């Protein structure tokens, strides 16, 4: 009987669900799960998760005290919400969950360390050991410096928004637990800037992750590689054998529905035979290499902006929701307000560029696959009427 690609992939690679949707995680049975502000923002506005959001908001308001500002309450609520979703995810997956530190702290080493310690402390208060949680940190130089401190405290770091070998080398040197190079976003940049279409092993995102994987295995680094942000099935199959792949529900479903022979493409034994030199990394070298890599420079900045924007959108939603809960008013449609945040040119559609590259969410909402998200698709995806009982 023909086997589907997901079954075969799980034999070669640890599969991670890239979603905050608990139902999707149950369906595809990944080993780990990873979230980010955009995924939590989307899940938070789904009717089935209303109770989690409401409980978290009211408790954050109470614990902040009467003198706390709205910003302080919402900051606490976001951290608590990440922990709430993370806790429920860990009831489903057998190993770990990744939760993201505030992306607005991406260039603030001390701020990232402080919030990461807080997030871990909140998980530990819930009886969840730090071994089951990874903190996602943007792969800036400041983020890498934060990871060095946190890893020394046995706090696992998942280095995200990674687009170049210089970022990968820096993360490995500080002992980061895992890195998440963004395959699809690399491809996006090359397609946009060259006008070419890329397939299979010639895909620039696939090439980047392959080179990083071989660099790590050749030099014996313990940091593991988790390919992320996929545009097409071929990107996933070309990276079969990677330590981890974090895959969204749409691609997971495609893998499950597709049969055929899956061949291992990445192999540590092959990497061991390659002629690869170690990059000596310090801040000056990192800054120089980053400036020379236009793609990495643009995509890192864009990604931080995108995650920050998603968090700000979530905070706006939570602020409105808290006000409604406190007043006892009924909640109307939230989809229209979310739509306005992203429709930057007010043309009635959200393009991938306006969405700032929040890949999994955009693909899930773009139900007709035309590369644009309409207000109707937002309503269908997020749930238009979140009513108080």
N, C-alpha and C positions, 0 to 999 in steps of 0.2 A: 504493500500500500504506500503511495507517495506520501512523503513527509513534508510538512510545511516549513517555511524558512525560519519561523520563530523558534520552533523546536530545535532545529539544527544550530541556530545561532546561539542558543542558550548552552549548547555543549562546548562551544568555542570561546564564548565571551560572557561575562556577567552582564545581564540586561537590567537596566535601570529605567523606571518609568519617569518621564519628564512631565509631571502634571501635579496639580493640587486636588484633582478630582478623585475622591476616595473610591467611587464606583469603578472608574477606569483602572485604578490600581488593583482592585479585587479581580477584575476581569482578566488582566494579562499576567498576573502573578509574577511580578519582577522580584529580583533579589533585594534591590534598594529602590528608593524614590528620591527625586530631587525637586525642589520648588524654587520659585523666585518671586519677586513682588508682583510681576504681571500675572503669574499663575494663581497666586493667592488672591489677587484683586478679582480675577474672573470667578474663581470658586466662591469667594465671599458673597458674590451677588447672585449665586444660584439659590433658588428657593429651598433646596434640600439641606443647605448648610446655614440657614437663617439662625437656627438655634445656637450654633457655635459662635456666630458673629455677635448675636445679642448678648449672650452670657459673657463673652470676653469684653465687650464694650462697657457693660454695666459694672463689671468687677474692676476694670481699669479706672473707671471714673471714681469708684468708691475708694480704691487703694491710693489714688493720687492725692486725695485730700481736698478740702474745700478751697484752698488757696492756689491750686494748680491751674496753669494756663491751659487753653484748649490744645496748644501744640504739645505740651507735656503729656496730656491725657492720651492724645492720638499716637504719640511716639510709643508710649507704654502699651497701648492697645495693639499696635502693629507687632511689637515684639511678642506679646502674649498670644496674638492670633497665629503667628508663625509657630509658636510652641504648641498651640492647640491643634492645628492641622498636623504638625509633626508628630505629636503624641498619637493621634488617631491613625496616621500612616503607619507608625511603628507597631500598631496592633495588627496590621495586615502583612507588611513585608518582614522577612525573617532577619534582616541585618540592620541597615542604616538608613537614615534620612538626612538629606542636605537642606539646610535652611540658610537664607542669605542675610548677611549683615546689611545694614542700611547702605545702599549704593552711594548715597551722598557723602559717605565717609571714605570713599575710595582713595582719596589723596591725603587721608588723615590717619597716620599710623596709630597714634594713641587712642583716637576715637574708635577705630576699628577694634583694637584690643579690648577696650572697655566694654563695647557692646557685645562682642563675642563672648567675653567672660560672663556677661549678664545673661545672654541667651542660654549658655550652658548651665548656669546656676538655676534658671527657671526649669529646664528639663530635669535637672537633678532633684529639684523640689517635688517634681511629679514622679520621682522614683525611677527615672530613666538615666542609666549610666552614660557618661560622656563618650564611651566607646561606641555607642549607637547613633551618635550625632556628628555630622560634619558641618562646619560653618563655611558658607560660600563667600569668597572674598575676591574682588576684582584683581587681576594680575597686573596692577600698577607696581612701581618700585616700592611705594609706601605700603601697598597691600602685601607684597613679598616680605618686607621688613616686619610687618605685623605677624605674618605666618611663622616667622622664625621664633618669635617670642611665644606664640600660642602653642606651637608644636612642642616646645620645650616643657610646656605645662600639660602635655598629653591631651591637648585639644586639637582634634583633627580638622585640617583645613582642605577645602575643595576650591582650588584656584580657578576662577571662572573668567570669562571674557578674555580668552587666551588665543592669540592669532599668530604668534611668531616664535621662532626657536629661542630668541633671547629671553622671552618671558618664561618659556619652558625650562631653560637652563637655570635661570634665577630661582624658580620655584623648587627645582630638584636640589639645588645647593643648600637651601634652608630646610630641606626635609619635609616639604609639604606632602600630605597623605596622597592627594590625587589632584590631577589637573583636568580641566574641561576645555580642550580646544574646540572652537566653533566652526565646524565644517561648512555648514550652509552659508554662514555670513561671509566666509572667505570666498566662496563661489560667487555670491552676490556681487562682491566688489569687483572681481575679475570680469564677470559678464558685463557689468555696467561700464567698466573702464576700457575693455578691449573690444566689446561687441561680439565676442566669440561665444560659442556654446561648447561646453566641456562634458565629456562622458567618461564613465568608468575610471580607470587608473590615471587618466589625464586630468581629472578634476583637481583644481588647485587646493581645495579643502582636503581632499583625500591625500594628496601629495604631502601637504603640511603635517597631517597627523601621522602619516607613515614615517616621515623623517624624524619626527619627535619620538615616536615609539622606538625606532631603531637606535636613536641616540641614547635613550634611557637604557635599553636592554644591553647595548654594546658596552656602556660604561658602568653598568651594574647598579644603577640608582633604584632605590626602593619605591620612590614615587610612582604611582600608577597613572595610566593614561585612560581618560574617559572621553571618547568622541561625543560631541553634542551638536545640536542644531542642524537637522538634516532637511534637505529639500526634496530628495528623491530616494527611492529604494536602492539604487545602485551605489549611492554613497555609503549606505549601511553594509551592503554585501561586500564592497571593496575593502572594508575595514574589519571583516570577520577575523577574529583572533585577537583584536585589541583587548586590553585588560577589561575595560567596561565600555558600554555604549549606552547613553541616556537618550531614550526614544519617546516621542510623543504618542498619544493614543491613536492618531490617524495612521502613522507609520507602523505602529504595533499591529493594528488591525490588518494592514496590507501584508505584513510579514506572515501573519497567521492565516491569511486567505490564499497565499501564494505557495505553490509546491515547486519542487525542483532540487537540483543538487547544489549545495552551498559549499564552496571551497575555502579553506583557510588561506587568508592573504597575509596576515601579520604573524610572524613566528620568531620567538626569541632566539632560537637556534640559528636561524639565518642571519639575524642581526649580529650575533656574536662573531660572524666571519667577515663582517664589513669593516672597511677602513674609515673610522670616524674619530675625529679629534675632539677632545674636551674644550669647551669654551670657558675661559677664565672670566667669571662674571663679577663685576662690582658696579657701583652706581654709575660711574662715568661711562663704562662700557655699555650698560643697559640703556642709558639715555642716548648715547650715540647710535646704537643699533636700532633703537625704537624710532628715532628721527629719520633714519635711512629707510625704514620699512613703512612706506606711506600707507599701505593697506592696513597694517596693524595699528598705526597711529589713528587713522580715521575710524576704524571699526571699534577700537577700545573706547574712544571718546563717545562715539555714537551709542555704544552699548550702555555705558554708564548713564548717559542722558536718558536713554529709553527706560532703564530700570528705575531711575529716579522719578521720571514722569509717571510711571505706573504706580509707584509708591505714593506720589502726591495725589494721584487719582483715587487710590484706595483710601487715603486719609480724608479726602473730600467726601467720599461715600460714607466713611465711618462717622465723620462729623455730622453729616445730615441724618444718618441713621440714629445716632445717639440723641440728637435733638428730638427726633420723632418718638423715640422710646420714652424719653423723659416727659414729653408733652402728652403721650398717649395717643397721638394722632395716627391715622392710618397712612401707610406708605403707598405712594403712587408709583408710577413707572420710573425706574432708575436708568433704564437703557438709554433714554434720550440724553440724560446728563452725561453719561459715559461717552456717548457718541460725539457730543460737542467737544469734549476734551481732546479727542484725537483728530477730528475733521478740521485740520489746520487751515485749509483754504476755503472752507464752507461750501464745497461743491456737492455735498450730499453723499460723498463716498469717502471711506478711509483707505488709502493706499498703503502698501507695505512700508514705504518711506515715511509716511505720516505716523504709522504705528511704531516707527523707530526700531524695527527689527525684532520685535517680540514674537519670535517665530512660531512657537507651538500654539499660542493663543490665536494669532492671526490665521493660521492654517485651519484651526478648529472652527473659527467664526466664518471663514470664507467658504460657505457651504456649496456654492456653485462653482468654485475654483476659478473665478475670473480675475483674481488678483486684486479685487476691491471688496470692501465690506460695507454693506448698506445698513441703514438704520434697522431694517427688517431683520437682517442677519444678526445684528447686535441683540435685538429683542428676543429672537429665537435662542440665541446662545446663552444669554445671561439670565433670561427670565424677566419678563416685563413687569409683572405685578407681584411685588413682595409685600403681602398684606399682613398686618398684625392680626392675630386671632381675636 
